Amino acid sequence: MALRINDVIPNLTVTTDQGEFALHDWIGDSWAILFSHPKDFTPVCTTEFGAVAQLADEWAKRGTKVMGISVDGVEEHKQWKGDIETFAGATAGFPIIADTDLAVAKAFDMLPAEAYLPDGRTPADTATVRSVFIVSPDKKLQLTMTYPMSVGRNFAEVLRALDGLQATFGNPIATPANWELGQDVIVALSLNDEQAKEKYGDLDIKLPYLRTAKHKA
């Protein structure tokens, strides 16, 4: 069954290069980002892991933990991190799941149940393991993105999406196209104009159904 937005993610026990964790325990009271890859020692994935490493301070500012997923083993992960850190000029301090049995990839609906790792495999055998999952502190999936093998992920966009999710989480607001932190937000239609003004101050009523206000962090 597909994992959908607002589903509680599976509480799998995973083996990583930093030890064994139950996913829910590892997330704790934080936000979390799981970003997956089809194979270690591949060029696009190395640049992506490097980008995540370079953003360590940004994840920390947002109370967000990050964890990589790859279908190779722990020893490969440890060796690969040397390449990642050389390329990025930053420490890859996040754990990487060794999903050699594809348990995580299948549970998160990245691969079909009958998928397996053939001898002499290439990244193409697990190509759909190219996803990003953002999870809220209540362990629910809030956002997912899946990319093809040929397109490197934009982690500035992942960071922007995380800001949007954190801004709107539990609040009757939404973010418009291309929104960035500090910009006006859209007030939900569940509030009438009077309620919206009481909660958010002055409204910019662009259309009867499109009202914006200053974002209150």
CYANA upper distance limits for C-alpha pairs under 8 A (distance plus 0.5 A):
  1 MET  CA    109 ASP  CA      7.93
  2 ALA  CA    108 PHE  CA      7.89
  2 ALA  CA    109 ASP  CA      6.07
  3 LEU  CA      7 ASP  CA      6.95
  3 LEU  CA      9 ILE  CA      8.03
  3 LEU  CA    107 ALA  CA      8.39
  3 LEU  CA    108 PHE  CA      6.47
  3 LEU  CA    109 ASP  CA      6.77
  4 ARG  CA    141 LEU  CA      7.55
  5 ILE  CA    140 LYS  CA      7.90
  5 ILE  CA    141 LEU  CA      5.58
  5 ILE  CA    142 GLN  CA      5.83
  5 ILE  CA    143 LEU  CA      6.82
  5 ILE  CA    144 THR  CA      8.29
  6 ASN  CA    140 LYS  CA      5.61
  6 ASN  CA    141 LEU  CA      5.62
  6 ASN  CA    142 GLN  CA      6.42
  7 ASP  CA    140 LYS  CA      5.78
  7 ASP  CA    141 LEU  CA      6.15
  8 VAL  CA    138 ASP  CA      8.31
  8 VAL  CA    139 LYS  CA      5.93
  8 VAL  CA    140 LYS  CA      4.66
  8 VAL  CA    141 LEU  CA      6.71
  9 ILE  CA    108 PHE  CA      8.29
  9 ILE  CA    135 VAL  CA      8.47
  9 ILE  CA    139 LYS  CA      6.59
  9 ILE  CA    140 LYS  CA      6.35
  9 ILE  CA    141 LEU  CA      6.73
 10 PRO  CA     23 LEU  CA      8.24
 10 PRO  CA    107 ALA  CA      7.44
 10 PRO  CA    108 PHE  CA      8.29
 11 ASN  CA     22 ALA  CA      6.63
 11 ASN  CA     23 LEU  CA      5.76
 11 ASN  CA     24 HIS  CA      6.03
 12 LEU  CA     22 ALA  CA      6.09
 12 LEU  CA     23 LEU  CA      6.22
 12 LEU  CA     24 HIS  CA      8.45
 12 LEU  CA    104 VAL  CA      8.01
 13 THR  CA     20 GLU  CA      7.36
 13 THR  CA     21 PHE  CA      5.92
 13 THR  CA     22 ALA  CA      4.56
 13 THR  CA     23 LEU  CA      6.71
 14 VAL  CA     20 GLU  CA      6.08
 14 VAL  CA     21 PHE  CA      5.90
 14 VAL  CA     22 ALA  CA      6.71
 14 VAL  CA     23 LEU  CA      7.62
 14 VAL  CA     97 ILE  CA      6.82
 14 VAL  CA     98 ALA  CA      8.01
 14 VAL  CA     99 ASP  CA      8.25
 15 THR  CA     19 GLY  CA      6.45
 15 THR  CA     20 GLU  CA      4.95
 15 THR  CA     21 PHE  CA      7.13
 15 THR  CA     74 VAL  CA      8.32
 15 THR  CA     97 ILE  CA      6.18
 15 THR  CA     98 ALA  CA      6.26
 15 THR  CA     99 ASP  CA      8.13
 16 THR  CA     20 GLU  CA      6.41
 16 THR  CA     21 PHE  CA      8.28
 16 THR  CA     74 VAL  CA      6.70
 16 THR  CA     95 PRO  CA      6.43
 16 THR  CA     96 ILE  CA      5.67
 16 THR  CA     97 ILE  CA      4.72
 16 THR  CA     98 ALA  CA      5.91
 17 ASP  CA     74 VAL  CA      5.55
 17 ASP  CA     75 GLU  CA      7.92
 17 ASP  CA     77 HIS  CA      6.99
 17 ASP  CA     78 LYS  CA      6.85
 17 ASP  CA     95 PRO  CA      6.45
 17 ASP  CA     96 ILE  CA      6.40
 17 ASP  CA     97 ILE  CA      7.45
 17 ASP  CA     98 ALA  CA      7.91
 18 GLN  CA     95 PRO  CA      6.13
 18 GLN  CA     96 ILE  CA      8.15
 21 PHE  CA     25 ASP  CA      7.55
 21 PHE  CA     26 TRP  CA      6.63
 22 ALA  CA     26 TRP  CA      6.66
 23 LEU  CA     27 ILE  CA      6.69
 24 HIS  CA     28 GLY  CA      6.70
 24 HIS  CA    139 LYS  CA      7.15
 27 ILE  CA     31 TRP  CA      7.29
 27 ILE  CA     32 ALA  CA      6.64
 27 ILE  CA     65 LYS  CA      7.54
 27 ILE  CA    137 PRO  CA      7.45
 27 ILE  CA    139 LYS  CA      8.02
 28 GLY  CA    137 PRO  CA      7.30
 29 ASP  CA    137 PRO  CA      5.48
 29 ASP  CA    138 ASP  CA      8.08
 30 SER  CA     63 GLY  CA      6.26
 30 SER  CA     64 THR  CA      6.14
 30 SER  CA     65 LYS  CA      7.23
 30 SER  CA    136 SER  CA      7.61
 30 SER  CA    137 PRO  CA      5.55
 31 TRP  CA     63 GLY  CA      6.77
 31 TRP  CA     64 THR  CA      5.01
 31 TRP  CA     65 LYS  CA      6.77
 31 TRP  CA    134 ILE  CA      7.99
 31 TRP  CA    135 VAL  CA      6.32
 31 TRP  CA    136 SER  CA      5.25
 31 TRP  CA    137 PRO  CA      5.60
 32 ALA  CA     64 THR  CA      5.64
 32 ALA  CA     65 LYS  CA      5.16
 32 ALA  CA     66 VAL  CA      6.16
 32 ALA  CA     67 MET  CA      8.26
 32 ALA  CA    134 ILE  CA      6.35
 32 ALA  CA    135 VAL  CA      5.58
 32 ALA  CA    136 SER  CA      7.04
 32 ALA  CA    137 PRO  CA      8.09
 33 ILE  CA     64 THR  CA      7.68
 33 ILE  CA     65 LYS  CA      6.79
 33 ILE  CA     66 VAL  CA      5.24
 33 ILE  CA     67 MET  CA      6.85
 33 ILE  CA    132 VAL  CA      7.49
 33 ILE  CA    133 PHE  CA      6.09
 33 ILE  CA    134 ILE  CA      5.08
 33 ILE  CA    135 VAL  CA      6.70
 34 LEU  CA     66 VAL  CA      6.45
 34 LEU  CA     67 MET  CA      5.51
 34 LEU  CA     68 GLY  CA      6.25
 34 LEU  CA     69 ILE  CA      7.53
 34 LEU  CA    132 VAL  CA      6.31
 34 LEU  CA    133 PHE  CA      5.60
 34 LEU  CA    134 ILE  CA      7.08
 35 PHE  CA     66 VAL  CA      8.23
 35 PHE  CA     67 MET  CA      7.02
 35 PHE  CA     68 GLY  CA      5.49
 35 PHE  CA     69 ILE  CA      6.56
 35 PHE  CA    130 ARG  CA      7.97
 35 PHE  CA    131 SER  CA      6.33
 35 PHE  CA    132 VAL  CA      4.97
 35 PHE  CA    133 PHE  CA      6.86
 36 SER  CA     68 GLY  CA      6.16
 36 SER  CA     69 ILE  CA      4.83
 36 SER  CA     70 SER  CA      6.35
 36 SER  CA    129 VAL  CA      6.28
 36 SER  CA    130 ARG  CA      5.79
 36 SER  CA    131 SER  CA      5.85
 36 SER  CA    132 VAL  CA      6.99
 37 HIS  CA     45 CYS  CA      7.05
 37 HIS  CA     68 GLY  CA      8.15
 37 HIS  CA     69 ILE  CA      6.48
 37 HIS  CA     70 SER  CA      5.37
 37 HIS  CA     71 VAL  CA      7.84
 37 HIS  CA    129 VAL  CA      5.88
 37 HIS  CA    130 ARG  CA      5.58
 37 HIS  CA    131 SER  CA      7.91
 38 PRO  CA     70 SER  CA      6.24
 38 PRO  CA     71 VAL  CA      6.56
 38 PRO  CA    123 PRO  CA      5.85
 38 PRO  CA    124 ALA  CA      8.22
 38 PRO  CA    125 ASP  CA      8.47
 38 PRO  CA    126 THR  CA      5.65
 38 PRO  CA    127 ALA  CA      6.25
 38 PRO  CA    128 THR  CA      7.91
 38 PRO  CA    129 VAL  CA      5.62
 38 PRO  CA    130 ARG  CA      7.04
 39 LYS  CA     45 CYS  CA      8.46
 39 LYS  CA     70 SER  CA      6.31
 39 LYS  CA     71 VAL  CA      6.49
 39 LYS  CA     72 ASP  CA      6.68
 39 LYS  CA    122 THR  CA      8.31
 39 LYS  CA    123 PRO  CA      6.06
 39 LYS  CA    126 THR  CA      8.37
 40 ASP  CA     45 CYS  CA      7.99
 40 ASP  CA     46 THR  CA      8.40
 40 ASP  CA     70 SER  CA      7.26
 40 ASP  CA     71 VAL  CA      8.39
 40 ASP  CA     72 ASP  CA      6.91
 40 ASP  CA     76 GLU  CA      7.45
 40 ASP  CA     77 HIS  CA      7.37
 40 ASP  CA     80 TRP  CA      7.03
 41 PHE  CA     45 CYS  CA      8.14
 41 PHE  CA     46 THR  CA      7.28
 41 PHE  CA     80 TRP  CA      6.56
 42 THR  CA     46 THR  CA      6.59
 43 PRO  CA     47 THR  CA      7.07
 44 VAL  CA     48 GLU  CA      6.86
 44 VAL  CA    150 SER  CA      8.30
 44 VAL  CA    151 VAL  CA      8.37
 44 VAL  CA    152 GLY  CA      6.47
 45 CYS  CA     49 PHE  CA      6.61
 45 CYS  CA    152 GLY  CA      8.11
 46 THR  CA     50 GLY  CA      6.59
 46 THR  CA     83 ASP  CA      8.04
 46 THR  CA     84 ILE  CA      6.10
 46 THR  CA     87 PHE  CA      8.33
 47 THR  CA     51 ALA  CA      6.71
 47 THR  CA     84 ILE  CA      7.81
 47 THR  CA     87 PHE  CA      7.94
 47 THR  CA     88 ALA  CA      7.97
 47 THR  CA    152 GLY  CA      8.43
 48 GLU  CA     52 VAL  CA      6.87
 48 GLU  CA    152 GLY  CA      7.33
 48 GLU  CA    153 ARG  CA      7.20
 48 GLU  CA    155 PHE  CA      8.34
 49 PHE  CA     53 ALA  CA      6.74
 49 PHE  CA     68 GLY  CA      8.48
 49 PHE  CA     84 ILE  CA      7.02
 49 PHE  CA     92 ALA  CA      8.12
 50 GLY  CA     54 GLN  CA      6.74
 50 GLY  CA     84 ILE  CA      5.93
 50 GLY  CA     85 GLU  CA      7.17
 50 GLY  CA     87 PHE  CA      7.25
 50 GLY  CA     88 ALA  CA      5.21
 50 GLY  CA     90 ALA  CA      7.80
 50 GLY  CA     92 ALA  CA      7.82
 51 ALA  CA     55 LEU  CA      6.95
 51 ALA  CA     88 ALA  CA      7.44
 51 ALA  CA    155 PHE  CA      7.36
 52 VAL  CA     56 ALA  CA      7.22
 52 VAL  CA     92 ALA  CA      8.33
 52 VAL  CA    155 PHE  CA      7.58
 53 ALA  CA     85 GLU  CA      8.40
 53 ALA  CA     88 ALA  CA      7.79
 53 ALA  CA     90 ALA  CA      6.34
 53 ALA  CA     91 THR  CA      6.49
 53 ALA  CA     92 ALA  CA      5.37
 53 ALA  CA     93 GLY  CA      7.56
 53 ALA  CA     94 PHE  CA      8.26
 54 GLN  CA     88 ALA  CA      7.29
 54 GLN  CA     89 GLY  CA      8.26
 54 GLN  CA     90 ALA  CA      6.13
 54 GLN  CA     91 THR  CA      8.16
 55 LEU  CA     59 TRP  CA      6.88
 56 ALA  CA     60 ALA  CA      6.79
 57 ASP  CA     61 LYS  CA      6.68
 58 GLU  CA     62 ARG  CA      7.03
 59 TRP  CA     63 GLY  CA      6.90
 59 TRP  CA     64 THR  CA      5.59
 59 TRP  CA     65 LYS  CA      7.22
 59 TRP  CA     66 VAL  CA      8.14
 60 ALA  CA     64 THR  CA      6.31
 60 ALA  CA     65 LYS  CA      7.85
 62 ARG  CA    163 ASP  CA      8.48
 65 LYS  CA     94 PHE  CA      8.46
 66 VAL  CA     94 PHE  CA      6.60
 66 VAL  CA     95 PRO  CA      8.19
 67 MET  CA     94 PHE  CA      6.17
 67 MET  CA     95 PRO  CA      5.77
 67 MET  CA     96 ILE  CA      6.22
 67 MET  CA     97 ILE  CA      7.81
 68 GLY  CA     94 PHE  CA      7.74
 68 GLY  CA     95 PRO  CA      6.74
 68 GLY  CA     96 ILE  CA      4.79
 68 GLY  CA     97 ILE  CA      6.54
 69 ILE  CA     96 ILE  CA      5.78
 69 ILE  CA     97 ILE  CA      5.09
 69 ILE  CA     98 ALA  CA      7.13
 69 ILE  CA     99 ASP  CA      7.21
 70 SER  CA     96 ILE  CA      7.40
 70 SER  CA     97 ILE  CA      6.63
 70 SER  CA     98 ALA  CA      6.34
 70 SER  CA     99 ASP  CA      6.32
 70 SER  CA    100 THR  CA      8.36
 70 SER  CA    129 VAL  CA      8.50
 71 VAL  CA     97 ILE  CA      8.36
 71 VAL  CA     98 ALA  CA      6.27
 71 VAL  CA     99 ASP  CA      4.85
 71 VAL  CA    100 THR  CA      5.21
 71 VAL  CA    101 ASP  CA      8.00
 71 VAL  CA    102 LEU  CA      7.01
 72 ASP  CA     76 GLU  CA      6.95
 72 ASP  CA     77 HIS  CA      7.67
 72 ASP  CA     98 ALA  CA      6.11
 72 ASP  CA     99 ASP  CA      6.87
 72 ASP  CA    100 THR  CA      5.93
 73 GLY  CA     77 HIS  CA      6.83
 73 GLY  CA     98 ALA  CA      5.27
 73 GLY  CA     99 ASP  CA      7.61
 73 GLY  CA    100 THR  CA      6.58
 74 VAL  CA     78 LYS  CA      6.80
 74 VAL  CA     97 ILE  CA      8.20
 74 VAL  CA     98 ALA  CA      6.03
 75 GLU  CA     79 GLN  CA      6.83
 76 GLU  CA     80 TRP  CA      6.45
 77 HIS  CA     81 LYS  CA      6.62
 77 HIS  CA     96 ILE  CA      7.36
 77 HIS  CA     98 ALA  CA      8.10
 78 LYS  CA     82 GLY  CA      7.64
 79 GLN  CA     83 ASP  CA      7.85
 80 TRP  CA     84 ILE  CA      6.85
 81 LYS  CA     85 GLU  CA      6.52
 81 LYS  CA     92 ALA  CA      7.09
 82 GLY  CA     86 THR  CA      6.65
 83 ASP  CA     87 PHE  CA      6.62
 84 ILE  CA     88 ALA  CA      6.50
 84 ILE  CA     92 ALA  CA      7.71
 85 GLU  CA     89 GLY  CA      5.89
 85 GLU  CA     90 ALA  CA      5.80
 85 GLU  CA     91 THR  CA      6.08
 85 GLU  CA     92 ALA  CA      6.72
 86 THR  CA     90 ALA  CA      8.10
 99 ASP  CA    103 ALA  CA      6.93
 99 ASP  CA    104 VAL  CA      6.78
 99 ASP  CA    105 ALA  CA      7.86
101 ASP  CA    116 TYR  CA      8.35
102 LEU  CA    106 LYS  CA      6.51
102 LEU  CA    116 TYR  CA      7.90
103 ALA  CA    107 ALA  CA      6.53
104 VAL  CA    108 PHE  CA      6.49
105 ALA  CA    109 ASP  CA      6.73
105 ALA  CA    110 MET  CA      5.48
105 ALA  CA    111 LEU  CA      6.26
105 ALA  CA    129 VAL  CA      7.09
106 LYS  CA    110 MET  CA      6.17
106 LYS  CA    111 LEU  CA      5.51
106 LYS  CA    112 PRO  CA      6.70
106 LYS  CA    113 ALA  CA      6.59
110 MET  CA    128 THR  CA      6.25
110 MET  CA    129 VAL  CA      5.99
110 MET  CA    130 ARG  CA      8.49
110 MET  CA    131 SER  CA      8.17
111 LEU  CA    115 ALA  CA      6.81
111 LEU  CA    126 THR  CA      7.97
111 LEU  CA    128 THR  CA      7.12
111 LEU  CA    129 VAL  CA      7.60
117 LEU  CA    121 ARG  CA      7.10
117 LEU  CA    125 ASP  CA      7.74
117 LEU  CA    126 THR  CA      8.43
118 PRO  CA    125 ASP  CA      8.40
121 ARG  CA    125 ASP  CA      6.74
122 THR  CA    126 THR  CA      8.31
123 PRO  CA    127 ALA  CA      6.31
124 ALA  CA    149 MET  CA      8.39
127 ALA  CA    148 PRO  CA      7.74
127 ALA  CA    149 MET  CA      6.81
128 THR  CA    146 THR  CA      8.00
128 THR  CA    147 TYR  CA      8.22
128 THR  CA    148 PRO  CA      7.67
130 ARG  CA    146 THR  CA      6.17
130 ARG  CA    147 TYR  CA      6.07
130 ARG  CA    148 PRO  CA      7.35
130 ARG  CA    149 MET  CA      7.79
131 SER  CA    144 THR  CA      7.44
131 SER  CA    145 MET  CA      5.95
131 SER  CA    146 THR  CA      4.71
131 SER  CA    147 TYR  CA      6.78
132 VAL  CA    143 LEU  CA      8.41
132 VAL  CA    144 THR  CA      5.93
132 VAL  CA    145 MET  CA      5.59
132 VAL  CA    146 THR  CA      6.95
133 PHE  CA    141 LEU  CA      7.41
133 PHE  CA    142 GLN  CA      8.07
133 PHE  CA    143 LEU  CA      6.31
133 PHE  CA    144 THR  CA      5.10
133 PHE  CA    145 MET  CA      7.30
134 ILE  CA    141 LEU  CA      6.61
134 ILE  CA    142 GLN  CA      6.10
134 ILE  CA    143 LEU  CA      5.67
134 ILE  CA    144 THR  CA      6.97
134 ILE  CA    162 LEU  CA      7.92
135 VAL  CA    139 LYS  CA      6.34
135 VAL  CA    140 LYS  CA      5.99
135 VAL  CA    141 LEU  CA      5.11
135 VAL  CA    142 GLN  CA      5.95
135 VAL  CA    143 LEU  CA      7.76
136 SER  CA    140 LYS  CA      6.08
136 SER  CA    141 LEU  CA      7.15
136 SER  CA    142 GLN  CA      6.98
142 GLN  CA    165 LEU  CA      8.03
147 TYR  CA    151 VAL  CA      7.08
147 TYR  CA    152 GLY  CA      8.19
147 TYR  CA    153 ARG  CA      7.60
154 ASN  CA    158 VAL  CA      7.17
155 PHE  CA    159 LEU  CA      6.56
156 ALA  CA    160 ARG  CA      6.66
157 GLU  CA    161 ALA  CA      6.50
158 VAL  CA    162 LEU  CA      6.63
159 LEU  CA    163 ASP  CA      6.80
160 ARG  CA    164 GLY  CA      6.85
160 ARG  CA    179 TRP  CA      8.37
160 ARG  CA    180 GLU  CA      6.84
160 ARG  CA    181 LEU  CA      8.06
161 ALA  CA    165 LEU  CA      6.66
162 LEU  CA    166 GLN  CA      6.61
163 ASP  CA    167 ALA  CA      6.53
163 ASP  CA    180 GLU  CA      8.13
163 ASP  CA    181 LEU  CA      6.96
164 GLY  CA    168 THR  CA      6.69
164 GLY  CA    174 ALA  CA      8.38
164 GLY  CA    175 THR  CA      6.94
164 GLY  CA    179 TRP  CA      8.18
164 GLY  CA    180 GLU  CA      8.09
164 GLY  CA    181 LEU  CA      7.94
165 LEU  CA    169 PHE  CA      6.23
167 ALA  CA    171 ASN  CA      8.08
167 ALA  CA    217 ALA  CA      7.58
168 THR  CA    172 PRO  CA      7.47
168 THR  CA    173 ILE  CA      6.11
168 THR  CA    174 ALA  CA      6.38
168 THR  CA    175 THR  CA      8.14
172 PRO  CA    187 VAL  CA      6.88
172 PRO  CA    188 ALA  CA      5.68
172 PRO  CA    190 SER  CA      7.88
172 PRO  CA    191 LEU  CA      8.31
173 ILE  CA    185 VAL  CA      6.95
173 ILE  CA    186 ILE  CA      5.93
173 ILE  CA    187 VAL  CA      5.08
173 ILE  CA    188 ALA  CA      5.55
174 ALA  CA    185 VAL  CA      6.47
174 ALA  CA    186 ILE  CA      5.51
174 ALA  CA    187 VAL  CA      7.02
174 ALA  CA    188 ALA  CA      7.34
175 THR  CA    179 TRP  CA      6.47
175 THR  CA    184 ASP  CA      8.34
175 THR  CA    185 VAL  CA      5.58
175 THR  CA    186 ILE  CA      6.23
176 PRO  CA    185 VAL  CA      7.20
176 PRO  CA    186 ILE  CA      7.13
179 TRP  CA    183 GLN  CA      6.99
179 TRP  CA    184 ASP  CA      8.47
182 GLY  CA    215 HIS  CA      6.96
183 GLN  CA    214 LYS  CA      7.47
183 GLN  CA    215 HIS  CA      7.10
184 ASP  CA    212 THR  CA      6.56
184 ASP  CA    213 ALA  CA      5.83
184 ASP  CA    214 LYS  CA      5.13
184 ASP  CA    215 HIS  CA      5.88
185 VAL  CA    212 THR  CA      5.84
185 VAL  CA    213 ALA  CA      6.09
185 VAL  CA    214 LYS  CA      6.84
185 VAL  CA    215 HIS  CA      6.22
186 ILE  CA    210 LEU  CA      7.31
186 ILE  CA    211 ARG  CA      6.17
186 ILE  CA    212 THR  CA      4.89
186 ILE  CA    213 ALA  CA      7.02
187 VAL  CA    191 LEU  CA      8.02
187 VAL  CA    196 ALA  CA      7.46
187 VAL  CA    210 LEU  CA      8.11
187 VAL  CA    211 ARG  CA      6.19
187 VAL  CA    212 THR  CA      6.23
187 VAL  CA    213 ALA  CA      7.34
189 LEU  CA    209 TYR  CA      7.33
191 LEU  CA    195 GLN  CA      6.04
191 LEU  CA    196 ALA  CA      6.04
192 ASN  CA    196 ALA  CA      6.49
193 ASP  CA    197 LYS  CA      6.58
194 GLU  CA    198 GLU  CA      6.69
195 GLN  CA    199 LYS  CA      6.73
196 ALA  CA    200 TYR  CA      6.26
196 ALA  CA    201 GLY  CA      7.71
196 ALA  CA    203 LEU  CA      8.16
197 LYS  CA    201 GLY  CA      4.92
197 LYS  CA    202 ASP  CA      6.17
197 LYS  CA    203 LEU  CA      6.89
200 TYR  CA    213 ALA  CA      6.79
200 TYR  CA    214 LYS  CA      7.45
200 TYR  CA    215 HIS  CA      8.30
200 TYR  CA    216 LYS  CA      7.98
201 GLY  CA    213 ALA  CA      7.58
201 GLY  CA    214 LYS  CA      8.23
202 ASP  CA    213 ALA  CA      6.93
202 ASP  CA    214 LYS  CA      8.43
203 LEU  CA    211 ARG  CA      6.75
203 LEU  CA    212 THR  CA      6.20
203 LEU  CA    213 ALA  CA      5.56
204 ASP  CA    211 ARG  CA      6.06
204 ASP  CA    212 THR  CA      5.61
204 ASP  CA    213 ALA  CA      6.76
205 ILE  CA    210 LEU  CA      6.76
205 ILE  CA    211 ARG  CA      4.93
205 ILE  CA    212 THR  CA      7.03
206 LYS  CA    210 LEU  CA      6.11
206 LYS  CA    211 ARG  CA      6.40
206 LYS  CA    212 THR  CA      8.18
207 LEU  CA    211 ARG  CA      7.22
